[in-house]
Amino acid sequence: GGGFSTVAEAMVACFKIVDEVLAQNLPRTCYDTNFTSDPLKDPVDIAAHLRAVKTRLEQNMYRAPHDVHRDVVAVWRQAHEQAEGQPLYKVALALSTQFDELFYKSVYLPMNAASFRPSPASASPPPPPPAAEMGARVRVYNAPEHTWWYGTVTEHDSKGGTFLVTEQLPPAKEGGGGGGGGQAAPATSSE
């Protein structure tokens, strides 16, 4: 129980999510951030892109929910890249988080309901992946910006089962000041 019996049901859930983001979350987020959309001046017209996804859903052009997710994430990624430092960036960041939460709860969990049922035999969490040893180079997903980055495992909390990964930044450009170094971010898994 709790899962989808058909892909069509999952696609209906995707439609409802895109519709909610477009009809409710976008206007509310614009209001909350004092952002006024101007399709002629904004580098990305989020509403137009989301309407296009909704139209493709209505026309049954998607084969699976991950295809819908891919297209919506492409909207956020485009806004993140083209509107950095602008108010539109904040709107896209807020909407991407809202969309991810809705997609996770309404599509991802129901699709994978069987795989999330705890096994009575496993009272303790599974061991960390073997590639996540100290000094290992790992790939980390930054959910708010929908990007991947590489880093090195620099600390491990065996009690909490978490790792600290330090991002490997490219060398500073000449005259750019600053040194190499890295930026630390918590990570719970590697890929």
N, C-alpha and C positions, 0 to 999 in steps of 0.2 A: 504494500500500500504506500501511497504518498508519491509514487513516481508516475511518469508518463507511460501510457500504454502504446502511444504512437508518436512518430516524429511530428505529425500534424498538430498534436496537442502541444508539443514543445514550441512549435512555430507560432501557435496562437499566443502562448505566453510571451514570446519574443515581440510579437506585434503589440501586445498590451504594454510592454515595457517601453518600447520606442514611442508609442503613443503617449504614455504618461510623461516621459522625459520631454517630449515635444510640446504637449499641451499644458502641463502643469509645472514641471521642474524648470524648464527653460525660462518661462516668464517670471517665476518666483525668484530664480537665481539672478536674473537681470535686475529685478526690482531690488533684491537684497544687496547687490553690489553697485547699485546706481548706474548700471550699464544700459545705454540705449543703442540697440543694434542699428547699423546703417549698412545694408547690403552693398551699397556702392562704394563705401570706404573701408569696411572691415576686410581684412585679408582672407577671412574664412566666413562664409555664411552658414553657420551651424544649423539654423532652422531649415534651410534649403537642402542641405546634405541629409538631415534626419528625415525630411519629407520624402526624399528620393529612396531612402532605405525602407520607409513605410510603404511607398508605392511598390517597390520590388517585393515586399512581403505580401501585399494585396494581390499581386500578380503571380504569386507562387514561384518566384524566380530563385529562391534560396533552397538548397538541398538539405541543409542542416543548421541548427542553431549557431554552431561555431562560425558559419559563414556570415550570419547577421552580426555576431559579435565582432568579427574581423572588420566589417565595413563601418560599424559604429566607432570602434577603436581608431580606425583610420581618420575619422573626423576629428577626434580629440588630438591625435598625433599631429595632424596638419595644423590645428589651432595652436598647439604647444610650440610647434616649430616656427610658424609664421607670425604669431602674435606675442612672442615673448616680450615681457615688459609692458604690455598693453592691458587694459581692463578686460579685453576679450579672453586673455590667457587665464585670468582668475575664474571667469565664467566657465570656460572649458574644463579647468581643473576640478571645479565643484561638480559639474555635470558628469565628468568621467567617473568620479567617486560614487555619485548617486547611481549612475548606470551600472557600474560594477556590482554594487550592493544588490540592486534589483535583479540583475542577471544571475548572480550567485544564488540568491534565495529562491527566485521564481523559475529558473531554468536549470542551472548547473546542479544544485542539490537534488531536485526531483529526478533529473536524468541519471544521476549516480546514486540514488537512494540505497540500492542494494550494497554498493561497495562501502557505504559509510556506516553500516550496521556493525557495532562492536562485536568482536568475537569473544565469547565467554572465557576462552583459554588464555587470552592475552591480557593479563592484569597490568603489565608494565608497558611503557611505550617502546616502540621498536628502536633498535640501535640506530645511531646516525649513519648516513651513507658512508661507505669506506673512503670515498673521494674527499670527504670533508675533514681531512686531517690537518693539523697545524701546518701552515705554509702551502697548503693546496690552493691552486688557482681554481676559482669557481665562477660561475655565471649567476648573476642575481637579477631578479625582475623587480623593477621600480613600478609598482602598480599605478600610482597617481599619474605618472608621466608616460606609462605604457612603453617603457624602454628597458632594454637589457644592458647590463654593464658587467665588466670583469673585475675581480678583486682577489685578494689573498686572505685566507682564513688566518686571523692573527690571535684570536682568543676563543676559548670554548668553555661554556658553562655546562658541565655535565649534569648538574642538579636540575637546571631548567631546560636542558636539551637544546640550547641555542648556541649560535656561533656569532662572532664579531668578524665581519669581512671589511677589509680596508680596500677602498677603490683604488685601482691603478690609473692614475691620471696621466695624460700625455705630458711630455716635458713642456715647460713654459716657453713661449716664443721669445726670441731675443728682444730685449727692451720692454718685455711685458711685466717685469718684476716678478716677485713671488718665486718660490722654489718648486721642487717636485712635490714630494709629500703625497698625502692621500686623504681621503675622506672616509670615515668609518660609518658603517651602517649595519644594523643587526640583520641577520639572516637566519632562517630556520631550515633551509634546505639548499642543496646545490643541484646543478644540472649539467 
